[in-house]
Amino acid sequence: MMQKLWALFNKDLLLLWRDKIGLANLFIMPMFFVLIITLLQTQHLQQNRSITLFMQNNDTDSAMQKMYSDLQQNHAFNIIQIQASQLADATQTVKKGNASLLVIIPAHLSERLTANIQQQMIANQAATRPPAIQLIFDPALSPALQNSIVTQLTDVIHAFQMQVMANITHEVLGTQNTPMQPQALPLQIEYAGTHAQVAPDPVQQNVPAWALFGMFMITLPLASIMIKERSQAVALRLYLTPVSNILLIASRMLSFMSINFLQLWMMLLVGIFILPLFHLAPLNVAGHVGRLCLVGVFAALSAVCSGLLAGTWLKSHEQAATFIPILIVLAAAIGGILFPLWLMPPIMQKLAVLSPLNWAHQAFIAVLVRDAPIQQLVWPLSQLGIFSIVLCLLAWWKSRHL
């Protein structure tokens, strides 16, 4: 029996080896995508950390100059100060998307803010509305980033108001006036389930994601081989030999799962050694190898069983070439492979639970980011296992009626 299994195993590998273009596609395409997408996401995050803005400051008061210097010390902003004559050009630059916004500070703003606080604290009078700070945003800037910018600008104004209130208090009490220095909140940031302060990054998101995409793409060559064997009566000759259907299915599972494992570890090696050459964070797999292999086995099993099902139920190469890529791309799109799950709307996040790629990807994320023990992997691995068993049984049943 082992000799028959070994012969069938070699036969399947030989058939796959003859398809050089398809084999190269299984390995090169995911490597290309993980490099490009990871670089793009990293660049996008870096741009969001440094916001370029134009500022026209019409308030010459020394207090407003202090506010301006506080903004310059905020590393989230790259401030370009302009004059009134440059206002039109700056507006066009923001409109074209080359800067995030234009801030126009009206004249006598600090004087009006100080007067309002004095009215409230000393005269107990209602404050009058000060002149507004005008913010002109890039139309394509995301609402979340707009809110973040407004929040940071508001914090600077609040710090100025607190200093004014402190000055008034010192004058009333006759105490020495000392500048208020903002104190950092005593926060200790950690990530639940990890032994170190490791934050999720684009490398941890994309390396397992595109590895899974490539692994499930093996469905197409596997189905094509099975359809070709039927059309050339190779399958019929195999059925006439003393070889059971279970042995045929087992040999295909072993041969194509071995290819899947090569894909997975080539992608992990890309994350460890290749991505750092492009100034990206290296993928850390230290202490995770055993669990990564376990998740990889279940992911490969699901991918190969998908190919077995397609190979037994589809009737032609045309059907396989049309149906399989569309189905894999749809599963990847709703499963958080093409786009991070946290960027999707709530309805899409709920649909993601229908995708086997999402089950495997969440298991990889649990290991790489959360350092999850095997007990926490039981549910996603059970989903993949049940999914594989159902597909394999359907493929076995169909193969008996061909």
N, C-alpha and C positions, 0 to 999 in steps of 0.2 A: 504493500500500500504506500509506503514511504517513497519507494522508487517511482511509482506512478505520480504521486504528488510532486516530487522533485522534477520529473519530466514535464509535467504540465506547468509548473512554476517557471521553468526555463523557457518553455514555449511562449508563455505570455510576455515574459521580459524581452524575448527576441522580437516578437511582433511590435512591441512598443519601441524597441530600439530602432527598428527599421523606419519608423516615422520620426525622422530627425527634426523636422520643423515643429511637429506637435510636441515632441519632448523638450525642445528648446523653449517653446512657448510656456510650458509648465514651470520652468525654472527662471527664465529671463524676465517674463512679463511681471510676476510679483515683485522681483527685485527692483525693476524699473519704477513700478508704482510706489513702493514703499519709500524709495529715495526721493522721488518728486513730491509726493504728498506730504511727507514728513518735513521736507525743506520749506514747502509752502506754509504749512501750519505753524512751524517755528517762526518763520518770518512774520506771519500775521500777528502772532502773540507778541513778538518784539516791537512791532509797530504800535500795538495797543498800549505797551508800557510807556512809550515816549510819544506824547501828543504835541504836534507842532501847531502853534497858534500865533497869530498876529495880535499885537496889542497897541492900541492908540490911547495913551494916557493923557487926558486933558486936565487932570487934577494935579497941580504943581505943589500941593501942600506936602510938608515933610512926612506927615503921617501916611499919606497915600504912597509916597516913595518907599516907606517901610513895608507897606503891603506888597508893593511891587517886588521888593527884594525877597520877601517871604515866598512869593510865587516862583521866583527864579531859583530858590533853594529847593523847591519841590521837583524831584527828578522825574516826575510824571509829565512835566511840561518842558517843551523846547520853545522858549518865548522869543519872538522876533519883534522888537519895538519899531513902530512906524510913526511917521508924521502925517498930518492931515493931507498933505499933497500926495501921499502914497496910498490913500484909502481906497481909491478906485481900483488900483492894480492889486491890492491885497484882497479885495472882494472877489475879483476875477480868479485869483489864485485859489481861494477857498472854493469857489464855484466849480473849478476844474478838478478838485479833489487833491491838490498838491499840498494843502494844509487843512487841518481839521476845523478850525474856526477862527473868527475875528472877534476880538473883545474890544469894545469902545467904552472907556470909562469917562463919564461926564465930568465937567468942571465942577469944583466945589463939593464933590461927593463926600469926602472925609469930613468937611466942615458941617454938612447937613446931617451926617450920621452922628457926629459928636453932639450937635445941638439937640437932636432927637433924644439921645440918651440922657442929656442934662435935663430936658423937659420932663422926662419920665421919673428920674431919680430925685431931682431937687424940687421942681415945681409941681410934680404929680399931675402933669398934663398929658393928654393923648399925643402921641407922636404923629408928625405929619409925614406924608409919603416922600421919601428922598428921590432924587432923579435915578432912573433905571440904568443899570449896566446893560449895554446892548451886546448880545451874543449872536453872531451870524455863523451858522453851522454849515458844513459841507452837506448838501442834500442827501448824499449817499451814506452818511455816517449812521451807524446803527443806533437805534434808540437807547440801547443799554449803555453804549459808550457815551452818548450825549448826557444821560443821567449821571454817569460817573464823573464827567467833566464838571457839570453843574454842582455836584456834591462837593468836589474838591475846591471849587471857587467859593462856594458858600462857607466852607470851613475856614478859608482865609479871612473872609468878611467877619465871621463870628469871632475869630481870634482878635481881630482889630477892635470889635465892639467890647470884648472882655477886657482888653487893655484900657480902653477909655473908661469903663466902669471902675476898674481898679484905680485909675488916676483920680477919678472923682472921689472915691472912697478915701484915698490917702489925703486929699485936700480937706475933706470934712473932718477926718479924725486927727489931722495934723501929724501924720506919721510920714516916715521917709518913703518916697516914691521909688520903687524899683521895678524895672521892666519884668513883665510876666513871661517866663519861659515855658513853652509848651512841654509837657511831660508825656513821655511815651507810656502807653498803657502797659501794665505788667502782664503781658500775654505770653503763654508758652504754647506754641502751635505744634500739635502732634497729629498723627494719622492713625485712626483706630485699626488695630490688628497688625501693625507693623512694629518691628523692633528698632527702627531708625526713622528719622524724619525724612521720608522719601515721598515726594509729591508726584502725582501722575504727570506724564509729559507726552509729547507727540510720538516719541520713539516707542514708549510702552503701549500706546494706542495703536500705532500703525503696523509695527512688525508682526504681532500675532494676527492682526486683521487681514493684512494682505497675504500672509502665509496661509490662512484659512481660505482666502479667495482662490489662491493657486491650487490648494489641495482639492477643493471641490470642482475645479476645472478639469480634474482628471476624469470626471464623469463622461466628458465628450470622447476622449480616445478609447476609454473602456467600452462605451456603448458602440462606438464605430467598429471596434474589433469584433464584438459579438455579432453585430449586424452583418459584417463582411463574412464571418465564418458561416452564418446561416445562408447567405446568398450564394456562396461558393461550395455549399454542401460539406464544409469542413465539420460543422457541428453535427451533421448527420453521421459522418464517419466516426466521430468521437463517441456518439451515443451507441454505435454498433460495437464498440470495443468494450471490454469488461471494466468500464469506468463509470461510477455512479455520478448522478447530478450533484450530489453533495460534494464529492471530490473535485468536480469541475469548478463549483462555486468557491470552495475553499482555496484552490490554487490561485484563482483570480484575486481573491481577497488578500492572500499573502503577497502576491507579486505587486499588486498596485498599492497596497498599504506600505510596502517597503519604499516605493517611489514617493508616497506621501511623506514618509518619515525623512527621506532625503530632502524633500522640499522644505519641511519644517525647520530642520537644522541648518540648512543653507540660509534660510531667512534669519534665524537666530544669530548665525555667524555674521551676517550682514549687519545686524543691529549691534553686535559686539565690536566688530573690527572695521567695517566699511563706513558706517554713518559717522563715527567720530572723526574721520578724515575730512568731513564737511562741516566741522565745528558743531556737531550735534552731540547730545549726551549719549554715552554708550549704554547699551542695554545690559542691565545687571541680572544675570541668571544664577549668581552664586547662592547656593543653598536651595535652589528651586528646580534643579535638573530632574529629580525623580518625579515630582508632581507635573512638570512640563511634559515629560515623556508619557505619563498616565493620561493627561488631557489629550496629548497628540494621538495616542492609540484610539481613543474614543472618537476623536474628530476624523481621523483617517478611516475608521470603520464606517462612520456615517457617510463620508464621501464615496467610498467604494461601493457601499450598498446602494447609494443613489445611482451609480453607474450601472450596477447589475440590474436594477429595476428598469432603467431606461433602455438597456441593451436587450432585455427580454420583451418589453412591451412596444417599443418603437419599431417600425417596419422598414425604414429606409434611412440612408445617410442624410437625405434632405431634411427629414423630420428631426433627426438628432442634431444636425447643424443649426437648425432654426430654434427648436424648442429648448434645448439644454442651456445654451448661453443666456437666453432671455430669462429663464427660470433662475439661474444662478445670480445674475445681476439683480433681479428683483429681490431675491432672498438676501443678497448683500446690502442692497439699498435700505430695506426695512430693518435689517439686523444690526445696523451700526457699524458696518464695514466700510462703505464708501464715505459715510459722514459719521462723526462721533455721535453717540447716542444722546449725549447731553445737549447737543445743538438742535435736536429734533423737537417738534411740538409734542405736547402730551399724547395726542392721538396716535402719532407715529411711534412713540415710546411704548405704548400699549400693544401696537401691532408687532413690535420687535420680538415679542415672546413667541411668535409663530415661526420664527426663522431658526433652523438648526445652526446656522452660522453664528447667530447671536448667543445661543447656548454655549457653544465652544469658545466664543470670544470672551464672554463674561467669565468663564472658567479660567482662561488665560490671564485676564485682568485681575481676577481674585488672587492668583498665584503671584504675579509679577508686582502688583501694586499693593495689595492688602496682605501679602504673605499668608494667605489662607491655608489652614491645615487641610488634610484630606477629608476630614469630616464635613467641612463647608463646601466641598466639591461634590458631595453625594448627589445633590439634586440636579445640577446641570449634566453630570455624567450619566445619571439615570435617564434623563431626557434623551441624551444622545444614544444610549444603549437601547432604549425601547424603540426609538425611531429606526435604528439600524436593524433590529430584529424584525420589525414589521415589514420594512422594505425587503429584507432578505427572504422572508417567508413568501412575500408576494412574487419575488423573482423566481424562487424555487418552484412555486405552484405554476407559474406561467411557463417555465421551462419544460415542465412535464407535459404540457398540452401544445407544444409547438409542433 
